Amino acid sequence: MSDIEYPSDLVELESAAWAEIQAGRLTVATAQAVHQGIAEFVARDDVTATRLDVEMGLKRAVRHPADA
């Protein structure tokens, strides 16, 4: 998971979602934007990771940057 290079826009979406989660106000629109961004990223020809691996790695990179 750590060898995946996430585009900055996807990291920004996940960061926004994480901030909303921490504030207790995650919106459906934000959650859908993250899921859509992940789906589009995984659909690229050069991405061999599964959607689940991408999502888990992205969450880890945003929520625990020292571990990533």
PyMOL Python script that loads the backbone (N, CA, C, O; Angstrom):
from pymol import cmd

cmd.read_pdbstr("""\
ATOM      1  N   MET A   1       0.811  -1.194   0.000  1.00  0.00           N
ATOM      2  CA  MET A   1       0.000   0.000   0.000  1.00  0.00           C
ATOM      3  C   MET A   1       0.851   1.252   0.000  1.00  0.00           C
ATOM      4  O   MET A   1       0.459   2.263  -0.584  1.00  0.00           O
ATOM      5  N   SER A   2       2.001   1.209   0.639  1.00  0.00           N
ATOM      6  CA  SER A   2       2.801   2.413   0.754  1.00  0.00           C
ATOM      7  C   SER A   2       3.459   2.818  -0.559  1.00  0.00           C
ATOM      8  O   SER A   2       3.939   3.945  -0.675  1.00  0.00           O
ATOM      9  N   ASP A   3       3.494   1.936  -1.546  1.00  0.00           N
ATOM     10  CA  ASP A   3       4.122   2.282  -2.809  1.00  0.00           C
ATOM     11  C   ASP A   3       3.162   2.949  -3.792  1.00  0.00           C
ATOM     12  O   ASP A   3       3.552   3.246  -4.922  1.00  0.00           O
ATOM     13  N   ILE A   4       1.935   3.187  -3.390  1.00  0.00           N
ATOM     14  CA  ILE A   4       0.958   3.868  -4.245  1.00  0.00           C
ATOM     15  C   ILE A   4       1.194   5.367  -4.136  1.00  0.00           C
ATOM     16  O   ILE A   4       1.288   5.912  -3.036  1.00  0.00           O
ATOM     17  N   GLU A   5       1.288   6.027  -5.280  1.00  0.00           N
ATOM     18  CA  GLU A   5       1.421   7.483  -5.287  1.00  0.00           C
ATOM     19  C   GLU A   5       0.043   8.080  -5.576  1.00  0.00           C
ATOM     20  O   GLU A   5      -0.495   7.948  -6.675  1.00  0.00           O
ATOM     21  N   TYR A   6      -0.503   8.732  -4.569  1.00  0.00           N
ATOM     22  CA  TYR A   6      -1.846   9.291  -4.687  1.00  0.00           C
ATOM     23  C   TYR A   6      -1.780  10.687  -5.291  1.00  0.00           C
ATOM     24  O   TYR A   6      -0.921  11.483  -4.913  1.00  0.00           O
ATOM     25  N   PRO A   7      -2.675  10.992  -6.222  1.00  0.00           N
ATOM     26  CA  PRO A   7      -2.710  12.351  -6.764  1.00  0.00           C
ATOM     27  C   PRO A   7      -3.134  13.335  -5.673  1.00  0.00           C
ATOM     28  O   PRO A   7      -3.892  12.985  -4.768  1.00  0.00           O
ATOM     29  N   SER A   8      -2.643  14.553  -5.770  1.00  0.00           N
ATOM     30  CA  SER A   8      -2.908  15.550  -4.728  1.00  0.00           C
ATOM     31  C   SER A   8      -4.403  15.833  -4.553  1.00  0.00           C
ATOM     32  O   SER A   8      -4.858  16.095  -3.440  1.00  0.00           O
ATOM     33  N   ASP A   9      -5.164  15.782  -5.650  1.00  0.00           N
ATOM     34  CA  ASP A   9      -6.597  16.057  -5.508  1.00  0.00           C
ATOM     35  C   ASP A   9      -7.302  14.975  -4.694  1.00  0.00           C
ATOM     36  O   ASP A   9      -8.254  15.263  -3.968  1.00  0.00           O
ATOM     37  N   LEU A  10      -6.840  13.736  -4.813  1.00  0.00           N
ATOM     38  CA  LEU A  10      -7.429  12.643  -4.036  1.00  0.00           C
ATOM     39  C   LEU A  10      -7.051  12.774  -2.560  1.00  0.00           C
ATOM     40  O   LEU A  10      -7.876  12.522  -1.681  1.00  0.00           O
ATOM     41  N   VAL A  11      -5.823  13.163  -2.293  1.00  0.00           N
ATOM     42  CA  VAL A  11      -5.380  13.381  -0.912  1.00  0.00           C
ATOM     43  C   VAL A  11      -6.181  14.535  -0.295  1.00  0.00           C
ATOM     44  O   VAL A  11      -6.571  14.469   0.870  1.00  0.00           O
ATOM     45  N   GLU A  12      -6.422  15.580  -1.076  1.00  0.00           N
ATOM     46  CA  GLU A  12      -7.203  16.716  -0.579  1.00  0.00           C
ATOM     47  C   GLU A  12      -8.639  16.307  -0.256  1.00  0.00           C
ATOM     48  O   GLU A  12      -9.199  16.746   0.749  1.00  0.00           O
ATOM     49  N   LEU A  13      -9.234  15.472  -1.103  1.00  0.00           N
ATOM     50  CA  LEU A  13     -10.599  14.993  -0.836  1.00  0.00           C
ATOM     51  C   LEU A  13     -10.647  14.194   0.466  1.00  0.00           C
ATOM     52  O   LEU A  13     -11.527  14.407   1.300  1.00  0.00           O
ATOM     53  N   GLU A  14      -9.697  13.275   0.633  1.00  0.00           N
ATOM     54  CA  GLU A  14      -9.673  12.455   1.845  1.00  0.00           C
ATOM     55  C   GLU A  14      -9.384  13.318   3.063  1.00  0.00           C
ATOM     56  O   GLU A  14      -9.942  13.080   4.134  1.00  0.00           O
ATOM     57  N   SER A  15      -8.526  14.311   2.917  1.00  0.00           N
ATOM     58  CA  SER A  15      -8.228  15.216   4.030  1.00  0.00           C
ATOM     59  C   SER A  15      -9.477  15.985   4.443  1.00  0.00           C
ATOM     60  O   SER A  15      -9.730  16.174   5.632  1.00  0.00           O
ATOM     61  N   ALA A  16     -10.251  16.426   3.464  1.00  0.00           N
ATOM     62  CA  ALA A  16     -11.501  17.133   3.773  1.00  0.00           C
ATOM     63  C   ALA A  16     -12.478  16.208   4.486  1.00  0.00           C
ATOM     64  O   ALA A  16     -13.135  16.613   5.445  1.00  0.00           O
ATOM     65  N   ALA A  17     -12.572  14.974   4.022  1.00  0.00           N
ATOM     66  CA  ALA A  17     -13.464  14.008   4.666  1.00  0.00           C
ATOM     67  C   ALA A  17     -13.012  13.731   6.096  1.00  0.00           C
ATOM     68  O   ALA A  17     -13.842  13.650   7.002  1.00  0.00           O
ATOM     69  N   TRP A  18     -11.719  13.586   6.306  1.00  0.00           N
ATOM     70  CA  TRP A  18     -11.195  13.310   7.640  1.00  0.00           C
ATOM     71  C   TRP A  18     -11.476  14.488   8.576  1.00  0.00           C
ATOM     72  O   TRP A  18     -11.835  14.286   9.736  1.00  0.00           O
ATOM     73  N   ALA A  19     -11.315  15.706   8.081  1.00  0.00           N
ATOM     74  CA  ALA A  19     -11.614  16.885   8.894  1.00  0.00           C
ATOM     75  C   ALA A  19     -13.094  16.916   9.272  1.00  0.00           C
ATOM     76  O   ALA A  19     -13.441  17.244  10.407  1.00  0.00           O
ATOM     77  N   GLU A  20     -13.965  16.576   8.321  1.00  0.00           N
ATOM     78  CA  GLU A  20     -15.406  16.543   8.613  1.00  0.00           C
ATOM     79  C   GLU A  20     -15.738  15.442   9.614  1.00  0.00           C
ATOM     80  O   GLU A  20     -16.576  15.635  10.494  1.00  0.00           O
ATOM     81  N   ILE A  21     -15.090  14.300   9.486  1.00  0.00           N
ATOM     82  CA  ILE A  21     -15.317  13.198  10.439  1.00  0.00           C
ATOM     83  C   ILE A  21     -14.924  13.638  11.841  1.00  0.00           C
ATOM     84  O   ILE A  21     -15.664  13.422  12.801  1.00  0.00           O
ATOM     85  N   GLN A  22     -13.757  14.255  11.948  1.00  0.00           N
ATOM     86  CA  GLN A  22     -13.292  14.697  13.262  1.00  0.00           C
ATOM     87  C   GLN A  22     -14.204  15.760  13.870  1.00  0.00           C
ATOM     88  O   GLN A  22     -14.346  15.840  15.090  1.00  0.00           O
ATOM     89  N   ALA A  23     -14.816  16.572  13.017  1.00  0.00           N
ATOM     90  CA  ALA A  23     -15.732  17.608  13.501  1.00  0.00           C
ATOM     91  C   ALA A  23     -17.146  17.066  13.716  1.00  0.00           C
ATOM     92  O   ALA A  23     -18.026  17.784  14.193  1.00  0.00           O
ATOM     93  N   GLY A  24     -17.359  15.801  13.362  1.00  0.00           N
ATOM     94  CA  GLY A  24     -18.682  15.201  13.514  1.00  0.00           C
ATOM     95  C   GLY A  24     -19.685  15.688  12.500  1.00  0.00           C
ATOM     96  O   GLY A  24     -20.884  15.716  12.775  1.00  0.00           O
ATOM     97  N   ARG A  25     -19.205  16.081  11.307  1.00  0.00           N
ATOM     98  CA  ARG A  25     -20.128  16.615  10.312  1.00  0.00           C
ATOM     99  C   ARG A  25     -19.814  16.124   8.895  1.00  0.00           C
ATOM    100  O   ARG A  25     -19.907  16.896   7.941  1.00  0.00           O
ATOM    101  N   LEU A  26     -19.452  14.874   8.754  1.00  0.00           N
ATOM    102  CA  LEU A  26     -19.197  14.316   7.421  1.00  0.00           C
ATOM    103  C   LEU A  26     -20.481  14.352   6.608  1.00  0.00           C
ATOM    104  O   LEU A  26     -21.526  13.888   7.064  1.00  0.00           O
ATOM    105  N   THR A  27     -20.401  14.904   5.404  1.00  0.00           N
ATOM    106  CA  THR A  27     -21.578  14.978   4.545  1.00  0.00           C
ATOM    107  C   THR A  27     -21.550  13.846   3.523  1.00  0.00           C
ATOM    108  O   THR A  27     -20.496  13.297   3.202  1.00  0.00           O
ATOM    109  N   VAL A  28     -22.713  13.521   3.036  1.00  0.00           N
ATOM    110  CA  VAL A  28     -22.830  12.502   1.996  1.00  0.00           C
ATOM    111  C   VAL A  28     -22.059  12.950   0.758  1.00  0.00           C
ATOM    112  O   VAL A  28     -21.394  12.138   0.113  1.00  0.00           O
ATOM    113  N   ALA A  29     -22.142  14.221   0.426  1.00  0.00           N
ATOM    114  CA  ALA A  29     -21.456  14.737  -0.758  1.00  0.00           C
ATOM    115  C   ALA A  29     -19.945  14.548  -0.658  1.00  0.00           C
ATOM    116  O   ALA A  29     -19.300  14.171  -1.636  1.00  0.00           O
ATOM    117  N   THR A  30     -19.389  14.804   0.501  1.00  0.00           N
ATOM    118  CA  THR A  30     -17.942  14.624   0.682  1.00  0.00           C
ATOM    119  C   THR A  30     -17.575  13.153   0.589  1.00  0.00           C
ATOM    120  O   THR A  30     -16.607  12.797  -0.084  1.00  0.00           O
ATOM    121  N   ALA A  31     -18.331  12.301   1.252  1.00  0.00           N
ATOM    122  CA  ALA A  31     -18.055  10.856   1.197  1.00  0.00           C
ATOM    123  C   ALA A  31     -18.159  10.335  -0.227  1.00  0.00           C
ATOM    124  O   ALA A  31     -17.327   9.536  -0.658  1.00  0.00           O
ATOM    125  N   GLN A  32     -19.167  10.779  -0.957  1.00  0.00           N
ATOM    126  CA  GLN A  32     -19.321  10.342  -2.344  1.00  0.00           C
ATOM    127  C   GLN A  32     -18.176  10.843  -3.217  1.00  0.00           C
ATOM    128  O   GLN A  32     -17.717  10.127  -4.107  1.00  0.00           O
ATOM    129  N   ALA A  33     -17.718  12.050  -2.972  1.00  0.00           N
ATOM    130  CA  ALA A  33     -16.604  12.592  -3.755  1.00  0.00           C
ATOM    131  C   ALA A  33     -15.341  11.763  -3.541  1.00  0.00           C
ATOM    132  O   ALA A  33     -14.602  11.503  -4.490  1.00  0.00           O
ATOM    133  N   VAL A  34     -15.092  11.351  -2.315  1.00  0.00           N
ATOM    134  CA  VAL A  34     -13.926  10.512  -2.034  1.00  0.00           C
ATOM    135  C   VAL A  34     -14.064   9.172  -2.738  1.00  0.00           C
ATOM    136  O   VAL A  34     -13.122   8.718  -3.388  1.00  0.00           O
ATOM    137  N   HIS A  35     -15.206   8.541  -2.621  1.00  0.00           N
ATOM    138  CA  HIS A  35     -15.417   7.245  -3.268  1.00  0.00           C
ATOM    139  C   HIS A  35     -15.300   7.345  -4.778  1.00  0.00           C
ATOM    140  O   HIS A  35     -14.721   6.469  -5.420  1.00  0.00           O
ATOM    141  N   GLN A  36     -15.844   8.406  -5.344  1.00  0.00           N
ATOM    142  CA  GLN A  36     -15.752   8.612  -6.789  1.00  0.00           C
ATOM    143  C   GLN A  36     -14.294   8.821  -7.205  1.00  0.00           C
ATOM    144  O   GLN A  36     -13.843   8.269  -8.208  1.00  0.00           O
ATOM    145  N   GLY A  37     -13.575   9.609  -6.439  1.00  0.00           N
ATOM    146  CA  GLY A  37     -12.167   9.846  -6.733  1.00  0.00           C
ATOM    147  C   GLY A  37     -11.343   8.574  -6.677  1.00  0.00           C
ATOM    148  O   GLY A  37     -10.468   8.358  -7.516  1.00  0.00           O
ATOM    149  N   ILE A  38     -11.617   7.737  -5.700  1.00  0.00           N
ATOM    150  CA  ILE A  38     -10.920   6.454  -5.577  1.00  0.00           C
ATOM    151  C   ILE A  38     -11.256   5.564  -6.764  1.00  0.00           C
ATOM    152  O   ILE A  38     -10.369   4.940  -7.346  1.00  0.00           O
ATOM    153  N   ALA A  39     -12.529   5.504  -7.123  1.00  0.00           N
ATOM    154  CA  ALA A  39     -12.946   4.669  -8.258  1.00  0.00           C
ATOM    155  C   ALA A  39     -12.274   5.116  -9.554  1.00  0.00           C
ATOM    156  O   ALA A  39     -11.826   4.286 -10.345  1.00  0.00           O
ATOM    157  N   GLU A  40     -12.206   6.415  -9.765  1.00  0.00           N
ATOM    158  CA  GLU A  40     -11.558   6.930 -10.971  1.00  0.00           C
ATOM    159  C   GLU A  40     -10.065   6.640 -10.960  1.00  0.00           C
ATOM    160  O   GLU A  40      -9.487   6.311 -11.995  1.00  0.00           O
ATOM    161  N   PHE A  41      -9.446   6.759  -9.805  1.00  0.00           N
ATOM    162  CA  PHE A  41      -8.016   6.472  -9.683  1.00  0.00           C
ATOM    163  C   PHE A  41      -7.726   5.009  -9.986  1.00  0.00           C
ATOM    164  O   PHE A  41      -6.779   4.696 -10.706  1.00  0.00           O
ATOM    165  N   VAL A  42      -8.537   4.121  -9.439  1.00  0.00           N
ATOM    166  CA  VAL A  42      -8.342   2.679  -9.648  1.00  0.00           C
ATOM    167  C   VAL A  42      -8.596   2.292 -11.101  1.00  0.00           C
ATOM    168  O   VAL A  42      -7.994   1.341 -11.599  1.00  0.00           O
ATOM    169  N   ALA A  43      -9.471   3.008 -11.782  1.00  0.00           N
ATOM    170  CA  ALA A  43      -9.808   2.692 -13.168  1.00  0.00           C
ATOM    171  C   ALA A  43      -8.689   3.047 -14.147  1.00  0.00           C
ATOM    172  O   ALA A  43      -8.713   2.614 -15.300  1.00  0.00           O
ATOM    173  N   ARG A  44      -7.718   3.824 -13.699  1.00  0.00           N
ATOM    174  CA  ARG A  44      -6.611   4.185 -14.589  1.00  0.00           C
ATOM    175  C   ARG A  44      -5.833   2.943 -14.980  1.00  0.00           C
ATOM    176  O   ARG A  44      -5.721   2.002 -14.194  1.00  0.00           O
ATOM    177  N   ASP A  45      -5.302   2.937 -16.178  1.00  0.00           N
ATOM    178  CA  ASP A  45      -4.582   1.774 -16.695  1.00  0.00           C
ATOM    179  C   ASP A  45      -3.316   1.450 -15.918  1.00  0.00           C
ATOM    180  O   ASP A  45      -2.921   0.286 -15.850  1.00  0.00           O
ATOM    181  N   ASP A  46      -2.675   2.448 -15.336  1.00  0.00           N
ATOM    182  CA  ASP A  46      -1.400   2.212 -14.661  1.00  0.00           C
ATOM    183  C   ASP A  46      -1.544   1.848 -13.181  1.00  0.00           C
ATOM    184  O   ASP A  46      -0.538   1.682 -12.491  1.00  0.00           O
ATOM    185  N   VAL A  47      -2.761   1.725 -12.691  1.00  0.00           N
ATOM    186  CA  VAL A  47      -2.988   1.366 -11.283  1.00  0.00           C
ATOM    187  C   VAL A  47      -3.327  -0.116 -11.205  1.00  0.00           C
ATOM    188  O   VAL A  47      -4.302  -0.576 -11.799  1.00  0.00           O
ATOM    189  N   THR A  48      -2.510  -0.851 -10.466  1.00  0.00           N
ATOM    190  CA  THR A  48      -2.729  -2.296 -10.342  1.00  0.00           C
ATOM    191  C   THR A  48      -3.302  -2.686  -8.980  1.00  0.00           C
ATOM    192  O   THR A  48      -3.643  -3.848  -8.761  1.00  0.00           O
ATOM    193  N   ALA A  49      -3.409  -1.728  -8.072  1.00  0.00           N
ATOM    194  CA  ALA A  49      -3.941  -2.011  -6.739  1.00  0.00           C
ATOM    195  C   ALA A  49      -5.466  -2.125  -6.796  1.00  0.00           C
ATOM    196  O   ALA A  49      -6.112  -1.585  -7.694  1.00  0.00           O
ATOM    197  N   THR A  50      -6.018  -2.833  -5.826  1.00  0.00           N
ATOM    198  CA  THR A  50      -7.468  -2.946  -5.733  1.00  0.00           C
ATOM    199  C   THR A  50      -8.040  -1.665  -5.129  1.00  0.00           C
ATOM    200  O   THR A  50      -7.314  -0.877  -4.523  1.00  0.00           O
ATOM    201  N   ARG A  51      -9.334  -1.467  -5.300  1.00  0.00           N
ATOM    202  CA  ARG A  51      -9.996  -0.309  -4.722  1.00  0.00           C
ATOM    203  C   ARG A  51      -9.817  -0.298  -3.212  1.00  0.00           C
ATOM    204  O   ARG A  51      -9.573   0.755  -2.622  1.00  0.00           O
ATOM    205  N   LEU A  52      -9.935  -1.449  -2.592  1.00  0.00           N
ATOM    206  CA  LEU A  52      -9.790  -1.539  -1.142  1.00  0.00           C
ATOM    207  C   LEU A  52      -8.379  -1.151  -0.709  1.00  0.00           C
ATOM    208  O   LEU A  52      -8.214  -0.409   0.259  1.00  0.00           O
ATOM    209  N   ASP A  53      -7.367  -1.642  -1.411  1.00  0.00           N
ATOM    210  CA  ASP A  53      -5.983  -1.282  -1.079  1.00  0.00           C
ATOM    211  C   ASP A  53      -5.752   0.217  -1.228  1.00  0.00           C
ATOM    212  O   ASP A  53      -5.087   0.836  -0.398  1.00  0.00           O
ATOM    213  N   VAL A  54      -6.300   0.789  -2.284  1.00  0.00           N
ATOM    214  CA  VAL A  54      -6.157   2.231  -2.501  1.00  0.00           C
ATOM    215  C   VAL A  54      -6.837   2.996  -1.379  1.00  0.00           C
ATOM    216  O   VAL A  54      -6.257   3.929  -0.825  1.00  0.00           O
ATOM    217  N   GLU A  55      -8.060   2.612  -1.040  1.00  0.00           N
ATOM    218  CA  GLU A  55      -8.792   3.323   0.009  1.00  0.00           C
ATOM    219  C   GLU A  55      -8.089   3.206   1.358  1.00  0.00           C
ATOM    220  O   GLU A  55      -7.943   4.200   2.069  1.00  0.00           O
ATOM    221  N   MET A  56      -7.660   2.018   1.708  1.00  0.00           N
ATOM    222  CA  MET A  56      -6.978   1.825   2.993  1.00  0.00           C
ATOM    223  C   MET A  56      -5.667   2.606   3.051  1.00  0.00           C
ATOM    224  O   MET A  56      -5.355   3.232   4.063  1.00  0.00           O
ATOM    225  N   GLY A  57      -4.904   2.565   1.961  1.00  0.00           N
ATOM    226  CA  GLY A  57      -3.638   3.283   1.924  1.00  0.00           C
ATOM    227  C   GLY A  57      -3.828   4.788   1.977  1.00  0.00           C
ATOM    228  O   GLY A  57      -3.061   5.500   2.625  1.00  0.00           O
ATOM    229  N   LEU A  58      -4.850   5.264   1.293  1.00  0.00           N
ATOM    230  CA  LEU A  58      -5.142   6.690   1.293  1.00  0.00           C
ATOM    231  C   LEU A  58      -5.531   7.157   2.692  1.00  0.00           C
ATOM    232  O   LEU A  58      -5.052   8.190   3.160  1.00  0.00           O
ATOM    233  N   LYS A  59      -6.388   6.407   3.352  1.00  0.00           N
ATOM    234  CA  LYS A  59      -6.785   6.752   4.717  1.00  0.00           C
ATOM    235  C   LYS A  59      -5.564   6.764   5.635  1.00  0.00           C
ATOM    236  O   LYS A  59      -5.412   7.671   6.454  1.00  0.00           O
ATOM    237  N   ARG A  60      -4.699   5.766   5.501  1.00  0.00           N
ATOM    238  CA  ARG A  60      -3.496   5.699   6.332  1.00  0.00           C
ATOM    239  C   ARG A  60      -2.587   6.905   6.057  1.00  0.00           C
ATOM    240  O   ARG A  60      -2.049   7.502   6.990  1.00  0.00           O
ATOM    241  N   ALA A  61      -2.418   7.259   4.786  1.00  0.00           N
ATOM    242  CA  ALA A  61      -1.549   8.381   4.422  1.00  0.00           C
ATOM    243  C   ALA A  61      -2.063   9.694   4.994  1.00  0.00           C
ATOM    244  O   ALA A  61      -1.272  10.541   5.409  1.00  0.00           O
ATOM    245  N   VAL A  62      -3.380   9.871   5.019  1.00  0.00           N
ATOM    246  CA  VAL A  62      -3.974  11.120   5.507  1.00  0.00           C
ATOM    247  C   VAL A  62      -4.069  11.121   7.025  1.00  0.00           C
ATOM    248  O   VAL A  62      -3.756  12.124   7.666  1.00  0.00           O
ATOM    249  N   ARG A  63      -4.493  10.019   7.596  1.00  0.00           N
ATOM    250  CA  ARG A  63      -4.753  10.004   9.040  1.00  0.00           C
ATOM    251  C   ARG A  63      -3.521   9.722   9.878  1.00  0.00           C
ATOM    252  O   ARG A  63      -3.451  10.134  11.036  1.00  0.00           O
ATOM    253  N   HIS A  64      -2.552   9.028   9.311  1.00  0.00           N
ATOM    254  CA  HIS A  64      -1.324   8.675  10.045  1.00  0.00           C
ATOM    255  C   HIS A  64      -0.117   8.898   9.139  1.00  0.00           C
ATOM    256  O   HIS A  64       0.561   7.939   8.769  1.00  0.00           O
ATOM    257  N   PRO A  65       0.159  10.148   8.776  1.00  0.00           N
ATOM    258  CA  PRO A  65       1.212  10.423   7.801  1.00  0.00           C
ATOM    259  C   PRO A  65       2.607   9.928   8.236  1.00  0.00           C
ATOM    260  O   PRO A  65       3.443   9.635   7.381  1.00  0.00           O
ATOM    261  N   ALA A  66       2.861   9.832   9.514  1.00  0.00           N
ATOM    262  CA  ALA A  66       4.168   9.351   9.964  1.00  0.00           C
ATOM    263  C   ALA A  66       4.359   7.877   9.652  1.00  0.00           C
ATOM    264  O   ALA A  66       5.491   7.422   9.491  1.00  0.00           O
ATOM    265  N   ASP A  67       3.263   7.121   9.564  1.00  0.00           N
ATOM    266  CA  ASP A  67       3.323   5.687   9.284  1.00  0.00           C
ATOM    267  C   ASP A  67       3.392   5.393   7.794  1.00  0.00           C
ATOM    268  O   ASP A  67       3.810   4.307   7.394  1.00  0.00           O
ATOM    269  N   ALA A  68       2.986   6.352   6.970  1.00  0.00           N
ATOM    270  CA  ALA A  68       2.875   6.121   5.525  1.00  0.00           C
ATOM    271  C   ALA A  68       4.226   6.086   4.834  1.00  0.00           C
ATOM    272  O   ALA A  68       4.293   5.900   3.619  1.00  0.00           O
TER     273      ALA A  68
END
""", "prot")
cmd.dss("prot")
cmd.show_as("cartoon", "prot")
cmd.util.cbc("prot")
cmd.orient("prot")
